[in-house]
Amino acid sequence: MELSEQEQIRRGKLQDLRKAGIDPYPPELFNVNATTSDILANYERDKLNYKNISIAGRIMVFRIMGNAAFAEIQDSHGRIQIYVKRDEICPGEDKTLYNTVFKKLLDIGDIIGVQGFVFTTNTGTISIHVTSFKLLNKALRPLPVVTVDAEGKTHDEVSDPEMRYRQRYVDLIVNPEVRKVFTQRTALINSMRNFFNERGYLEVETPILQNIPGGATARPFITHHNALDIPLYLRIANELYLKRLIVGGFDAVYEFAKDFRNEGMDRTHNPEFTQMEIYVAYKDYEWMMNMTEEMLEKIALDLHDSTTVQFGEKNIDFRRPFKRVCLYDSIKEMTGFDVSSMNEKELAEVCRALKIETTPSMGKGKLIDEIFSARCEPEYIQPTFITDYPIEMSPLCKKHRSKRGLVERFELMINGKEICNAYSELNDPIDQRERFEEQMKLAARGDEEAMTIDNDFLRALEYGMPPTSGMGMGIDRLTMLMTNSPSIQDVLFFPQMRPERF
């Protein structure tokens, strides 16, 4: 690997530090008793508590002025200025620690620990007067140069999205505001988890490696287990395992699951994504709609103290109740076609009229899904439940109690994208087997996303599953909405990328 000039210089300083008897990567514990945010927020109110502080962080700004120096260090909470005076950190005759180590061998990006007291400079800047310091880590690569223009806008070399996603660690250092997205993501998950836990629902874990890729219509990733000499699949959904737990006697279970789908990548799709799925016995999809509204309203309030959330130039209102529209009514309203009684051939003709691409493997359900996705879904900006889907689109869903040919299902659309999918769950094992067999016919026609028969799941249903409602919600897409992030890559620490060539 060819090193840049700056990298060569830093490696030279590394050796000089070792020659000076200083370990650039010391093993000792460094006790931290303060953070930048704590000091900046509370010092003026309670100065006596900041006479002896110990703090660690990364050097982001460095200004040497003879026998004194100013620097800014950054911890996980923010930045603060430090003031270093030679004769205070080197009270004896030996000034090596300041003249050689501090002035010559430290760089922006190095991590140091400092002890001292807090004071306010003549310009009113809260700062730390350093009485001792310790090098904790020597950085061998320079950080991208960051500048701030006259309007206060930050400019840096980590502006290329591909570089930011590949080197998220640099992105987080240079653009600390990015951290807020991920702290809000955690707050969102905690809000949802608390909502369920307060109701006594049980959080569980189910297998990621599965014998059969079930619970959704999607193309799986395939691997091989050497000891058992069998193919295994990364799960595309955890639905069938969670419903097994309802059969086993739990009244309500939920899981935050990593799912994997071997499909396309774009601004709202990553092959590895986080899904929350929940199943509650003795409930139906109407109840689940009400619960979903209540939960999303709570999340918005927890994160923003408001039910209105800004996304780009739009204001998304999560205040209950959400609008509800039947799928067939939506298609008729948006396209002018009433597809409610059409057969497969007629639906294919509608697709051609609407300039929607189709393939011979597409059955009735897939054709209707393509029409809705292309012509209806993008129109729903405010939270809207799309309800009552045709049976061909929903092989795991209970037949509608009053509408022939439909099932009790809803999807929640926000900002033109599906955020969650929910059913009154099918618990008739004979009907379920027939639905699986229909899926196998589609697979024989070339549909790579068709479901496989899961005989163990059918066996579980034969023991009896109570009436149940289930819902799956995409955490990544919801985080995009709640953090005003235009791309799914912005809400994943490490989104999938093509391998680099080193």
Secondary structure as GFF3:
##gff-version 3
##sequence-region A 1 502
A	DSSP	alpha_helix	5	19	.	.	.	ID=ss1
A	DSSP	alpha_helix	36	42	.	.	.	ID=ss2
A	DSSP	three_ten_helix	47	50	.	.	.	ID=ss3
A	DSSP	beta_strand	53	65	.	.	.	ID=ss4
A	DSSP	beta_strand	68	75	.	.	.	ID=ss5
A	DSSP	beta_strand	78	85	.	.	.	ID=ss6
A	DSSP	alpha_helix	86	89	.	.	.	ID=ss7
A	DSSP	alpha_helix	96	96	.	.	.	ID=ss8
A	DSSP	pi_helix	97	105	.	.	.	ID=ss9
A	DSSP	beta_strand	111	120	.	.	.	ID=ss10
A	DSSP	beta_strand	126	137	.	.	.	ID=ss11
A	DSSP	beta_strand	146	148	.	.	.	ID=ss12
A	DSSP	beta_strand	154	156	.	.	.	ID=ss13
A	DSSP	alpha_helix	161	166	.	.	.	ID=ss14
A	DSSP	alpha_helix	168	174	.	.	.	ID=ss15
A	DSSP	alpha_helix	178	197	.	.	.	ID=ss16
A	DSSP	beta_strand	202	203	.	.	.	ID=ss17
A	DSSP	beta_strand	209	210	.	.	.	ID=ss18
A	DSSP	beta_strand	222	225	.	.	.	ID=ss19
A	DSSP	beta_strand	230	234	.	.	.	ID=ss20
A	DSSP	alpha_helix	239	247	.	.	.	ID=ss21
A	DSSP	beta_strand	252	260	.	.	.	ID=ss22
A	DSSP	beta_strand	272	281	.	.	.	ID=ss23
A	DSSP	alpha_helix	285	304	.	.	.	ID=ss24
A	DSSP	beta_strand	308	311	.	.	.	ID=ss25
A	DSSP	beta_strand	314	317	.	.	.	ID=ss26
A	DSSP	beta_strand	323	326	.	.	.	ID=ss27
A	DSSP	alpha_helix	327	335	.	.	.	ID=ss28
A	DSSP	alpha_helix	344	353	.	.	.	ID=ss29
A	DSSP	alpha_helix	364	375	.	.	.	ID=ss30
A	DSSP	three_ten_helix	377	379	.	.	.	ID=ss31
A	DSSP	beta_strand	384	390	.	.	.	ID=ss32
A	DSSP	three_ten_helix	391	393	.	.	.	ID=ss33
A	DSSP	beta_strand	406	414	.	.	.	ID=ss34
A	DSSP	beta_strand	417	424	.	.	.	ID=ss35
A	DSSP	alpha_helix	429	444	.	.	.	ID=ss36
A	DSSP	alpha_helix	455	463	.	.	.	ID=ss37
A	DSSP	beta_strand	468	474	.	.	.	ID=ss38
A	DSSP	alpha_helix	475	483	.	.	.	ID=ss39
A	DSSP	three_ten_helix	488	491	.	.	.	ID=ss40
###
